[in-house]
């Protein structure tokens, strides 16, 4: 039976939050399936939930592309601010996205599930809204976005956490190019060793210092890479 994509209203979001909170207690509740269809908790948008079923959640880049198609097919003109839509999508995909510990759901922090478009420090953590927004902003850099959007949707990684947490960095085309230059192995088609953890945290620290002096938006990615201190030399692939 075809199901339509919906948008949670305020009551629906609160009901979903109550469920998520219950999972952290000794008496976890049953998933509130009334959230998934048109009801007092959700308003129908249209389309087909089969579009979401088809997402390859083991691949963040492919999922971001798929979500972009869903947004365009639905004609959502302000999707980046559509809290109800993204929260409904995470509720619909909850069983596929939520990690488990000892046979029980382990939902983690609320921001993973409930989109907060007015707070970027939390919005970038949303499994679905954040990867779509970055992909939508840099569609023409898809081959470079793989450095940030690889691996499973529910395992973002340290590099994503450090770069995406800073809105000035994640919206900058040159920054995307620089991160790709530094941390993606073009021959092996995978992240370079050391690109996560301390390497990612150190890059974030250095760039925050540099942004006070340099206009990153006016720089070529390779010029930005040249600015980095010698500790990053092992990642650089600069031309003469």
Secondary structure, 3 states (H helix, E strand, C coil): CCCCEEEECHHHHHHHHHHHHHCCCCCCCCCCHHHCCCCCCEEEEECCCHHHHCCCCCCHHHHHHHHHHHHHHHCCCCHHHCHHHHHHHHHHCHHHHCEEECCEEECCCHHHCCCCCCCHHHHCCCCCHHHHHHHHHCHHHHHHHCCCCCCCCCCCCHHHHHHHCCHHHHCCHHHHHHHHHHHEECCCCEECCCCCCHHHHHHHHHHHHHCCCCCHHHCCHHHHHHHCCHHHHHHCCCCC
